């Protein structure tokens, strides 16, 4: 069976939701930084400071990095809301 893009997105959302270990934003930020590296995890304000959001379709946002104009995407989780894993394209 061929997976549709919507099915793949739903799987990513489910995986991100299941991976959340704490509703405490500080603890969750530490967990994500262990995976993605310090400086590669942003709350909403941090995302807005560092990127221009071009569009989103959960759990992904297309963005342009403000520091160098690099276009790419980040992934996000809902609660607590964090963005991570910038990949330039």
C-alpha positions in Angstrom: 0.0 0.0 0.0 1.3 3.5 -0.9 1.2 5.9 2.0 -0.2 9.3 1.3 1.5 12.4 2.4 -1.4 13.0 4.9 -0.8 9.6 6.4 2.9 10.3 6.8 2.2 13.6 8.4 -0.2 12.0 10.8 2.4 9.4 11.8 4.9 12.2 12.5 2.4 14.1 14.6 1.6 10.9 16.6 5.3 10.1 17.1 6.0 13.7 18.3 3.0 13.6 20.7 4.0 10.2 22.1 7.6 11.3 22.6 6.7 14.2 24.9 7.9 13.4 28.4 6.8 16.5 30.3 4.3 19.3 30.0 6.9 21.5 31.7 8.4 23.6 28.9 11.9 23.7 30.5 12.2 20.0 30.9 10.8 19.4 27.4 13.3 21.9 25.9 16.1 20.0 27.6 14.9 16.7 26.1 14.6 18.1 22.6 18.1 19.7 22.9 19.6 16.4 23.7 18.2 15.1 20.4 18.6 18.1 18.1 21.4 20.0 19.8 21.5 23.2 21.9 20.5 26.1 19.7 18.4 23.9 17.4 15.1 24.0 19.5 12.9 27.1 19.5 9.7 28.1 21.3 7.3 30.3 19.3 9.2 33.6 20.1 12.5 32.0 19.3 11.2 30.7 16.0 9.9 34.2 15.1 13.2 35.8 16.1 15.2 33.4 13.9 13.0 32.5 11.0 10.3 33.9 8.8 7.5 31.3 8.6 6.3 30.8 5.1 3.7 28.1 5.7 2.8 25.2 7.8 1.2 21.8 7.6 1.5 20.0 10.9 4.0 18.9 12.0 6.1 20.9 9.6 6.7 24.6 8.9 8.5 26.0 5.8 10.8 28.8 6.9 13.5 31.2 5.8 16.3 31.7 8.3 16.8 35.4 8.9 20.6 35.2 9.5 21.4 34.0 6.0 18.2 33.7 4.0 18.4 29.9 3.9 15.1 28.3 3.1 14.1 25.1 4.7 11.7 23.5 7.1 11.4 22.8 10.8 9.3 20.2 12.6 7.2 21.0 15.6 5.3 19.4 18.4 2.1 20.8 19.9 2.2 20.7 23.7 4.4 22.2 24.9 5.0 23.9 21.5 8.5 23.7 20.3 10.1 23.8 16.8 13.2 21.8 16.0 15.3 20.1 13.4 15.9 22.9 10.8 16.8 21.4 7.4 17.9 23.7 4.6 16.8 22.8 1.1 
